[in-house]
Amino acid sequence: MDINKPLFQLTVGEFLELQRTQMATIIPEEPVPVNEERYVHGLDGLASLLQCSRSTASRIKQSGRIDKAIRQCGRKIVIDSKEAMRLLNKK
């Protein structure tokens, strides 16, 4: 394929080939691992961390078992996920 050919003159096949070759150089072939978040926000974040319902997350928070992992200012709740998991796994 001629690199100096104007874009409007490319066929669909040529355009797709060009796009594939350019995307292969930009996007790595192996997915980048997602880092585990250190903090979760709100009851929805706690529920997703614990893989439970929002009401169960609220009960766990109100029980006091994870108080050391929770910082709350008014309605804003920030939970240290590693500390919360450590406290819940502790007998």
Distance bins in CASP14 RR format, pairs under 12 A and 6 or more apart:
PFRMAT RR
TARGET T0000
AUTHOR 0000-0000-0000
RMODE 2
METHOD distances of the structure
MODEL  1
1 7 0 0 0 0 0 1 0 0 0 0 0
1 9 0 0 0 0 0 1 0 0 0 0 0
1 10 0 0 0 0 1 0 0 0 0 0 0
1 11 0 0 0 0 1 0 0 0 0 0 0
1 13 0 0 0 0 1 0 0 0 0 0 0
1 14 1 0 1 0 0 0 0 0 0 0 0
1 15 0 0 0 0 1 0 0 0 0 0 0
1 16 0 0 0 0 0 1 0 0 0 0 0
1 17 1 0 0 1 0 0 0 0 0 0 0
1 18 1 0 0 1 0 0 0 0 0 0 0
1 19 0 0 0 0 0 1 0 0 0 0 0
1 20 0 0 0 0 0 1 0 0 0 0 0
1 21 0 0 0 0 1 0 0 0 0 0 0
2 9 0 0 0 0 1 0 0 0 0 0 0
2 10 0 0 0 0 1 0 0 0 0 0 0
2 14 0 0 0 0 1 0 0 0 0 0 0
2 18 0 0 0 0 0 1 0 0 0 0 0
3 10 0 0 0 0 0 1 0 0 0 0 0
3 14 0 0 0 0 0 1 0 0 0 0 0
3 18 0 0 0 0 1 0 0 0 0 0 0
3 21 0 0 0 0 0 1 0 0 0 0 0
3 22 0 0 0 0 0 1 0 0 0 0 0
4 10 0 0 0 0 0 1 0 0 0 0 0
5 11 0 0 0 0 0 1 0 0 0 0 0
5 14 1 0 0 1 0 0 0 0 0 0 0
5 15 0 0 0 0 0 1 0 0 0 0 0
5 18 0 0 0 0 1 0 0 0 0 0 0
6 14 0 0 0 0 0 1 0 0 0 0 0
6 15 0 0 0 0 0 1 0 0 0 0 0
7 14 0 0 0 0 1 0 0 0 0 0 0
7 15 1 0 0 1 0 0 0 0 0 0 0
7 18 0 0 0 0 1 0 0 0 0 0 0
7 19 0 0 0 0 0 1 0 0 0 0 0
8 14 0 0 0 0 0 1 0 0 0 0 0
8 15 0 0 0 0 0 1 0 0 0 0 0
9 15 0 0 0 0 0 1 0 0 0 0 0
10 16 0 0 0 0 1 0 0 0 0 0 0
10 17 0 0 0 0 1 0 0 0 0 0 0
10 18 1 0 0 1 0 0 0 0 0 0 0
10 19 0 0 0 0 0 1 0 0 0 0 0
11 17 0 0 0 0 1 0 0 0 0 0 0
11 18 0 0 0 0 0 1 0 0 0 0 0
12 18 0 0 0 0 0 1 0 0 0 0 0
12 19 0 0 0 0 0 1 0 0 0 0 0
13 19 0 0 0 0 1 0 0 0 0 0 0
13 20 0 0 0 0 1 0 0 0 0 0 0
14 20 0 0 0 0 0 1 0 0 0 0 0
14 21 0 0 0 0 0 1 0 0 0 0 0
15 21 0 0 0 0 0 1 0 0 0 0 0
15 22 0 0 0 0 0 1 0 0 0 0 0
16 22 0 0 0 0 0 1 0 0 0 0 0
16 23 0 0 0 0 0 1 0 0 0 0 0
17 23 0 0 0 0 0 1 0 0 0 0 0
17 24 0 0 0 0 0 1 0 0 0 0 0
18 24 0 0 0 0 0 1 0 0 0 0 0
18 25 0 0 0 0 0 1 0 0 0 0 0
19 25 0 0 0 0 0 1 0 0 0 0 0
19 26 0 0 0 0 0 1 0 0 0 0 0
19 27 0 0 0 0 0 1 0 0 0 0 0
20 26 0 0 0 0 0 1 0 0 0 0 0
20 27 0 0 0 0 0 1 0 0 0 0 0
21 27 0 0 0 0 0 1 0 0 0 0 0
23 29 0 0 0 0 0 1 0 0 0 0 0
35 81 0 0 0 0 0 1 0 0 0 0 0
36 49 0 0 0 0 1 0 0 0 0 0 0
36 80 0 0 0 0 0 1 0 0 0 0 0
36 81 1 0 0 1 0 0 0 0 0 0 0
36 82 0 0 0 0 1 0 0 0 0 0 0
36 85 0 0 0 0 0 1 0 0 0 0 0
37 45 0 0 0 0 1 0 0 0 0 0 0
37 48 0 0 0 0 0 1 0 0 0 0 0
37 49 0 0 0 0 1 0 0 0 0 0 0
37 78 0 0 0 0 0 1 0 0 0 0 0
37 79 0 0 0 0 0 1 0 0 0 0 0
37 80 0 0 0 0 0 1 0 0 0 0 0
37 81 1 0 0 1 0 0 0 0 0 0 0
37 82 0 0 0 0 1 0 0 0 0 0 0
37 84 0 0 0 0 0 1 0 0 0 0 0
38 49 0 0 0 0 0 1 0 0 0 0 0
38 69 0 0 0 0 0 1 0 0 0 0 0
38 78 0 0 0 0 0 1 0 0 0 0 0
38 79 0 0 0 0 1 0 0 0 0 0 0
38 80 1 0 0 1 0 0 0 0 0 0 0
38 81 1 0 0 1 0 0 0 0 0 0 0
38 82 1 0 0 1 0 0 0 0 0 0 0
38 83 0 0 0 0 1 0 0 0 0 0 0
38 84 0 0 0 0 0 1 0 0 0 0 0
38 85 0 0 0 0 0 1 0 0 0 0 0
39 45 0 0 0 0 1 0 0 0 0 0 0
39 46 0 0 0 0 0 1 0 0 0 0 0
39 49 0 0 0 0 1 0 0 0 0 0 0
39 69 0 0 0 0 1 0 0 0 0 0 0
39 70 0 0 0 0 0 1 0 0 0 0 0
39 71 0 0 0 0 1 0 0 0 0 0 0
39 76 0 0 0 0 0 1 0 0 0 0 0
39 77 0 0 0 0 0 1 0 0 0 0 0
39 78 1 0 1 0 0 0 0 0 0 0 0
39 79 1 0 0 1 0 0 0 0 0 0 0
39 80 1 0 0 1 0 0 0 0 0 0 0
39 81 1 0 0 1 0 0 0 0 0 0 0
39 82 0 0 0 0 1 0 0 0 0 0 0
39 83 0 0 0 0 1 0 0 0 0 0 0
39 84 0 0 0 0 1 0 0 0 0 0 0
40 46 1 0 1 0 0 0 0 0 0 0 0
40 47 0 0 0 0 1 0 0 0 0 0 0
40 48 1 0 0 1 0 0 0 0 0 0 0
40 49 1 0 1 0 0 0 0 0 0 0 0
40 50 0 0 0 0 1 0 0 0 0 0 0
40 57 0 0 0 0 1 0 0 0 0 0 0
40 61 0 0 0 0 0 1 0 0 0 0 0
40 66 0 0 0 0 0 1 0 0 0 0 0
40 69 0 0 0 0 1 0 0 0 0 0 0
40 70 0 0 0 0 0 1 0 0 0 0 0
40 71 0 0 0 0 0 1 0 0 0 0 0
40 77 0 0 0 0 1 0 0 0 0 0 0
40 78 1 0 0 1 0 0 0 0 0 0 0
40 79 1 0 1 0 0 0 0 0 0 0 0
40 80 0 0 0 0 1 0 0 0 0 0 0
40 81 1 0 1 0 0 0 0 0 0 0 0
40 82 0 0 0 0 0 1 0 0 0 0 0
40 83 0 0 0 0 0 1 0 0 0 0 0
40 84 0 0 0 0 1 0 0 0 0 0 0
40 85 0 0 0 0 0 1 0 0 0 0 0
41 47 0 0 0 0 0 1 0 0 0 0 0
41 48 0 0 0 0 0 1 0 0 0 0 0
41 49 0 0 0 0 0 1 0 0 0 0 0
41 70 0 0 0 0 0 1 0 0 0 0 0
41 71 0 0 0 0 0 1 0 0 0 0 0
41 72 0 0 0 0 0 1 0 0 0 0 0
41 73 0 0 0 0 0 1 0 0 0 0 0
41 75 0 0 0 0 0 1 0 0 0 0 0
41 76 1 0 0 1 0 0 0 0 0 0 0
41 77 1 0 0 1 0 0 0 0 0 0 0
41 78 1 0 1 0 0 0 0 0 0 0 0
41 79 1 0 0 1 0 0 0 0 0 0 0
41 80 0 0 0 0 0 1 0 0 0 0 0
41 81 0 0 0 0 0 1 0 0 0 0 0
42 48 0 0 0 0 1 0 0 0 0 0 0
42 49 0 0 0 0 0 1 0 0 0 0 0
42 54 0 0 0 0 1 0 0 0 0 0 0
42 57 0 0 0 0 1 0 0 0 0 0 0
42 58 0 0 0 0 1 0 0 0 0 0 0
42 61 0 0 0 0 1 0 0 0 0 0 0
42 70 0 0 0 0 1 0 0 0 0 0 0
42 71 0 0 0 0 0 1 0 0 0 0 0
42 72 0 0 0 0 1 0 0 0 0 0 0
42 73 0 0 0 0 0 1 0 0 0 0 0
42 74 0 0 0 0 0 1 0 0 0 0 0
42 75 0 0 0 0 1 0 0 0 0 0 0
42 76 1 0 0 1 0 0 0 0 0 0 0
42 77 1 0 1 0 0 0 0 0 0 0 0
42 78 1 0 0 1 0 0 0 0 0 0 0
42 79 1 0 0 1 0 0 0 0 0 0 0
42 81 0 0 0 0 0 1 0 0 0 0 0
42 84 0 0 0 0 0 1 0 0 0 0 0
43 49 0 0 0 0 0 1 0 0 0 0 0
43 50 0 0 0 0 0 1 0 0 0 0 0
43 52 0 0 0 0 0 1 0 0 0 0 0
43 53 0 0 0 0 1 0 0 0 0 0 0
43 54 1 0 1 0 0 0 0 0 0 0 0
43 55 0 0 0 0 1 0 0 0 0 0 0
43 56 0 0 0 0 1 0 0 0 0 0 0
43 57 1 0 1 0 0 0 0 0 0 0 0
43 58 1 0 1 0 0 0 0 0 0 0 0
43 59 0 0 0 0 0 1 0 0 0 0 0
43 60 0 0 0 0 1 0 0 0 0 0 0
43 61 1 0 0 1 0 0 0 0 0 0 0
43 62 0 0 0 0 0 1 0 0 0 0 0
43 70 0 0 0 0 0 1 0 0 0 0 0
43 72 0 0 0 0 0 1 0 0 0 0 0
43 75 0 0 0 0 0 1 0 0 0 0 0
43 76 0 0 0 0 0 1 0 0 0 0 0
43 77 1 0 0 1 0 0 0 0 0 0 0
43 78 0 0 0 0 0 1 0 0 0 0 0
43 79 0 0 0 0 1 0 0 0 0 0 0
44 50 0 0 0 0 0 1 0 0 0 0 0
44 52 0 0 0 0 0 1 0 0 0 0 0
44 53 0 0 0 0 0 1 0 0 0 0 0
44 54 1 0 0 1 0 0 0 0 0 0 0
44 55 0 0 0 0 0 1 0 0 0 0 0
44 57 1 0 0 1 0 0 0 0 0 0 0
44 58 0 0 0 0 0 1 0 0 0 0 0
44 61 0 0 0 0 0 1 0 0 0 0 0
44 77 0 0 0 0 1 0 0 0 0 0 0
44 79 0 0 0 0 0 1 0 0 0 0 0
45 51 0 0 0 0 0 1 0 0 0 0 0
45 52 0 0 0 0 0 1 0 0 0 0 0
45 53 0 0 0 0 0 1 0 0 0 0 0
45 54 0 0 0 0 1 0 0 0 0 0 0
45 57 1 0 0 1 0 0 0 0 0 0 0
45 58 0 0 0 0 0 1 0 0 0 0 0
45 61 0 0 0 0 0 1 0 0 0 0 0
45 70 0 0 0 0 0 1 0 0 0 0 0
45 77 0 0 0 0 1 0 0 0 0 0 0
45 78 0 0 0 0 0 1 0 0 0 0 0
45 79 1 0 0 1 0 0 0 0 0 0 0
45 81 0 0 0 0 1 0 0 0 0 0 0
45 84 0 0 0 0 0 1 0 0 0 0 0
46 52 0 0 0 0 1 0 0 0 0 0 0
46 53 0 0 0 0 0 1 0 0 0 0 0
46 54 0 0 0 0 1 0 0 0 0 0 0
46 55 0 0 0 0 0 1 0 0 0 0 0
46 56 0 0 0 0 1 0 0 0 0 0 0
46 57 1 0 1 0 0 0 0 0 0 0 0
46 58 0 0 0 0 1 0 0 0 0 0 0
46 59 0 0 0 0 0 1 0 0 0 0 0
46 60 1 0 0 1 0 0 0 0 0 0 0
46 61 1 0 0 1 0 0 0 0 0 0 0
46 62 0 0 0 0 0 1 0 0 0 0 0
46 65 0 0 0 0 0 1 0 0 0 0 0
46 66 0 0 0 0 1 0 0 0 0 0 0
46 69 0 0 0 0 1 0 0 0 0 0 0
46 70 0 0 0 0 1 0 0 0 0 0 0
46 72 0 0 0 0 0 1 0 0 0 0 0
46 77 1 0 0 1 0 0 0 0 0 0 0
46 78 0 0 0 0 0 1 0 0 0 0 0
46 79 1 0 1 0 0 0 0 0 0 0 0
46 80 0 0 0 0 0 1 0 0 0 0 0
46 81 0 0 0 0 1 0 0 0 0 0 0
46 84 1 0 0 1 0 0 0 0 0 0 0
46 85 0 0 0 0 0 1 0 0 0 0 0
46 88 0 0 0 0 0 1 0 0 0 0 0
47 53 1 0 0 1 0 0 0 0 0 0 0
47 54 1 0 1 0 0 0 0 0 0 0 0
47 55 0 0 0 0 1 0 0 0 0 0 0
47 56 1 0 0 1 0 0 0 0 0 0 0
47 57 1 1 0 0 0 0 0 0 0 0 0
47 58 0 0 0 0 1 0 0 0 0 0 0
47 59 0 0 0 0 0 1 0 0 0 0 0
47 60 0 0 0 0 1 0 0 0 0 0 0
47 61 0 0 0 0 1 0 0 0 0 0 0
47 77 0 0 0 0 0 1 0 0 0 0 0
47 79 0 0 0 0 0 1 0 0 0 0 0
47 84 0 0 0 0 0 1 0 0 0 0 0
48 54 0 0 0 0 1 0 0 0 0 0 0
48 56 0 0 0 0 0 1 0 0 0 0 0
48 57 0 0 0 0 1 0 0 0 0 0 0
48 79 0 0 0 0 0 1 0 0 0 0 0
48 81 0 0 0 0 1 0 0 0 0 0 0
49 56 0 0 0 0 0 1 0 0 0 0 0
49 57 0 0 0 0 1 0 0 0 0 0 0
49 60 0 0 0 0 0 1 0 0 0 0 0
49 61 0 0 0 0 0 1 0 0 0 0 0
49 66 0 0 0 0 0 1 0 0 0 0 0
49 69 0 0 0 0 0 1 0 0 0 0 0
49 79 1 0 0 1 0 0 0 0 0 0 0
49 80 0 0 0 0 0 1 0 0 0 0 0
49 81 1 0 1 0 0 0 0 0 0 0 0
49 82 0 0 0 0 0 1 0 0 0 0 0
49 83 0 0 0 0 0 1 0 0 0 0 0
49 84 1 0 0 1 0 0 0 0 0 0 0
49 85 1 0 0 1 0 0 0 0 0 0 0
49 88 0 0 0 0 1 0 0 0 0 0 0
50 56 1 0 0 1 0 0 0 0 0 0 0
50 57 1 0 0 1 0 0 0 0 0 0 0
50 58 0 0 0 0 0 1 0 0 0 0 0
50 59 0 0 0 0 0 1 0 0 0 0 0
50 60 1 0 0 1 0 0 0 0 0 0 0
50 61 0 0 0 0 0 1 0 0 0 0 0
50 65 0 0 0 0 0 1 0 0 0 0 0
50 66 0 0 0 0 1 0 0 0 0 0 0
50 69 0 0 0 0 0 1 0 0 0 0 0
50 79 0 0 0 0 1 0 0 0 0 0 0
50 81 0 0 0 0 1 0 0 0 0 0 0
50 84 0 0 0 0 1 0 0 0 0 0 0
50 85 0 0 0 0 1 0 0 0 0 0 0
50 87 0 0 0 0 0 1 0 0 0 0 0
50 88 1 0 0 1 0 0 0 0 0 0 0
50 89 0 0 0 0 0 1 0 0 0 0 0
51 57 0 0 0 0 1 0 0 0 0 0 0
51 85 0 0 0 0 0 1 0 0 0 0 0
51 88 0 0 0 0 0 1 0 0 0 0 0
52 58 0 0 0 0 1 0 0 0 0 0 0
52 59 0 0 0 0 1 0 0 0 0 0 0
52 60 1 0 0 1 0 0 0 0 0 0 0
52 61 0 0 0 0 0 1 0 0 0 0 0
52 88 0 0 0 0 0 1 0 0 0 0 0
53 59 0 0 0 0 1 0 0 0 0 0 0
53 60 0 0 0 0 0 1 0 0 0 0 0
54 60 0 0 0 0 0 1 0 0 0 0 0
54 61 0 0 0 0 0 1 0 0 0 0 0
55 61 0 0 0 0 0 1 0 0 0 0 0
55 62 0 0 0 0 0 1 0 0 0 0 0
56 62 0 0 0 0 0 1 0 0 0 0 0
56 63 0 0 0 0 0 1 0 0 0 0 0
57 63 0 0 0 0 0 1 0 0 0 0 0
57 65 0 0 0 0 0 1 0 0 0 0 0
57 66 0 0 0 0 1 0 0 0 0 0 0
57 70 0 0 0 0 0 1 0 0 0 0 0
57 77 0 0 0 0 0 1 0 0 0 0 0
57 79 0 0 0 0 1 0 0 0 0 0 0
57 84 0 0 0 0 0 1 0 0 0 0 0
57 88 0 0 0 0 0 1 0 0 0 0 0
58 64 0 0 0 0 0 1 0 0 0 0 0
58 66 0 0 0 0 0 1 0 0 0 0 0
58 77 0 0 0 0 0 1 0 0 0 0 0
59 65 0 0 0 0 1 0 0 0 0 0 0
59 66 0 0 0 0 0 1 0 0 0 0 0
60 66 1 0 0 1 0 0 0 0 0 0 0
60 67 0 0 0 0 0 1 0 0 0 0 0
60 69 0 0 0 0 0 1 0 0 0 0 0
60 70 0 0 0 0 0 1 0 0 0 0 0
60 79 0 0 0 0 0 1 0 0 0 0 0
60 84 0 0 0 0 1 0 0 0 0 0 0
60 85 0 0 0 0 0 1 0 0 0 0 0
60 87 0 0 0 0 0 1 0 0 0 0 0
60 88 1 0 0 1 0 0 0 0 0 0 0
61 67 0 0 0 0 1 0 0 0 0 0 0
61 69 0 0 0 0 1 0 0 0 0 0 0
61 70 1 0 0 1 0 0 0 0 0 0 0
61 72 0 0 0 0 1 0 0 0 0 0 0
61 77 1 0 0 1 0 0 0 0 0 0 0
61 79 0 0 0 0 1 0 0 0 0 0 0
61 84 0 0 0 0 1 0 0 0 0 0 0
61 87 0 0 0 0 0 1 0 0 0 0 0
61 88 0 0 0 0 0 1 0 0 0 0 0
62 70 0 0 0 0 0 1 0 0 0 0 0
62 72 0 0 0 0 0 1 0 0 0 0 0
62 77 0 0 0 0 0 1 0 0 0 0 0
63 70 0 0 0 0 0 1 0 0 0 0 0
63 87 0 0 0 0 0 1 0 0 0 0 0
63 88 0 0 0 0 0 1 0 0 0 0 0
64 70 0 0 0 0 1 0 0 0 0 0 0
64 84 0 0 0 0 0 1 0 0 0 0 0
64 87 0 0 0 0 1 0 0 0 0 0 0
64 88 0 0 0 0 0 1 0 0 0 0 0
65 83 0 0 0 0 0 1 0 0 0 0 0
65 84 0 0 0 0 1 0 0 0 0 0 0
65 85 0 0 0 0 0 1 0 0 0 0 0
65 86 0 0 0 0 0 1 0 0 0 0 0
65 87 1 0 0 1 0 0 0 0 0 0 0
65 88 1 0 0 1 0 0 0 0 0 0 0
65 89 0 0 0 0 0 1 0 0 0 0 0
65 90 0 0 0 0 1 0 0 0 0 0 0
65 91 0 0 0 0 0 1 0 0 0 0 0
66 72 0 0 0 0 0 1 0 0 0 0 0
66 77 0 0 0 0 0 1 0 0 0 0 0
66 79 1 0 0 1 0 0 0 0 0 0 0
66 80 0 0 0 0 1 0 0 0 0 0 0
66 81 0 0 0 0 0 1 0 0 0 0 0
66 82 0 0 0 0 0 1 0 0 0 0 0
66 83 1 0 0 1 0 0 0 0 0 0 0
66 84 1 0 1 0 0 0 0 0 0 0 0
66 85 0 0 0 0 1 0 0 0 0 0 0
66 86 0 0 0 0 1 0 0 0 0 0 0
66 87 1 0 1 0 0 0 0 0 0 0 0
66 88 1 0 0 1 0 0 0 0 0 0 0
66 89 0 0 0 0 0 1 0 0 0 0 0
66 90 0 0 0 0 0 1 0 0 0 0 0
67 77 0 0 0 0 0 1 0 0 0 0 0
67 79 0 0 0 0 0 1 0 0 0 0 0
67 80 0 0 0 0 0 1 0 0 0 0 0
67 83 0 0 0 0 0 1 0 0 0 0 0
67 84 0 0 0 0 1 0 0 0 0 0 0
67 87 0 0 0 0 1 0 0 0 0 0 0
67 88 0 0 0 0 0 1 0 0 0 0 0
68 79 0 0 0 0 0 1 0 0 0 0 0
68 80 0 0 0 0 1 0 0 0 0 0 0
68 82 0 0 0 0 0 1 0 0 0 0 0
68 83 1 0 0 1 0 0 0 0 0 0 0
68 84 0 0 0 0 1 0 0 0 0 0 0
68 86 0 0 0 0 1 0 0 0 0 0 0
68 87 1 0 0 1 0 0 0 0 0 0 0
68 88 0 0 0 0 0 1 0 0 0 0 0
68 90 0 0 0 0 0 1 0 0 0 0 0
69 77 0 0 0 0 0 1 0 0 0 0 0
69 78 0 0 0 0 1 0 0 0 0 0 0
69 79 1 0 1 0 0 0 0 0 0 0 0
69 80 1 0 1 0 0 0 0 0 0 0 0
69 81 1 0 0 1 0 0 0 0 0 0 0
69 82 0 0 0 0 1 0 0 0 0 0 0
69 83 1 1 0 0 0 0 0 0 0 0 0
69 84 1 1 0 0 0 0 0 0 0 0 0
69 85 0 0 0 0 1 0 0 0 0 0 0
69 86 1 0 0 1 0 0 0 0 0 0 0
69 87 1 0 1 0 0 0 0 0 0 0 0
69 88 0 0 0 0 1 0 0 0 0 0 0
69 89 0 0 0 0 0 1 0 0 0 0 0
69 90 0 0 0 0 0 1 0 0 0 0 0
70 76 0 0 0 0 0 1 0 0 0 0 0
70 77 1 0 0 1 0 0 0 0 0 0 0
70 78 1 0 0 1 0 0 0 0 0 0 0
70 79 1 0 1 0 0 0 0 0 0 0 0
70 80 1 0 0 1 0 0 0 0 0 0 0
70 81 0 0 0 0 0 1 0 0 0 0 0
70 83 0 0 0 0 1 0 0 0 0 0 0
70 84 1 0 0 1 0 0 0 0 0 0 0
70 87 0 0 0 0 1 0 0 0 0 0 0
71 77 1 0 0 1 0 0 0 0 0 0 0
71 78 1 0 1 0 0 0 0 0 0 0 0
71 79 1 0 0 1 0 0 0 0 0 0 0
71 80 1 0 0 1 0 0 0 0 0 0 0
71 83 0 0 0 0 0 1 0 0 0 0 0
71 84 0 0 0 0 0 1 0 0 0 0 0
72 78 1 0 0 1 0 0 0 0 0 0 0
72 79 0 0 0 0 1 0 0 0 0 0 0
77 84 0 0 0 0 0 1 0 0 0 0 0
78 84 0 0 0 0 0 1 0 0 0 0 0
79 85 0 0 0 0 0 1 0 0 0 0 0
79 87 0 0 0 0 0 1 0 0 0 0 0
79 88 0 0 0 0 0 1 0 0 0 0 0
80 86 0 0 0 0 1 0 0 0 0 0 0
80 87 0 0 0 0 1 0 0 0 0 0 0
81 87 0 0 0 0 0 1 0 0 0 0 0
81 88 0 0 0 0 0 1 0 0 0 0 0
82 88 0 0 0 0 0 1 0 0 0 0 0
82 89 0 0 0 0 0 1 0 0 0 0 0
83 89 0 0 0 0 0 1 0 0 0 0 0
83 90 0 0 0 0 0 1 0 0 0 0 0
84 90 0 0 0 0 0 1 0 0 0 0 0
END
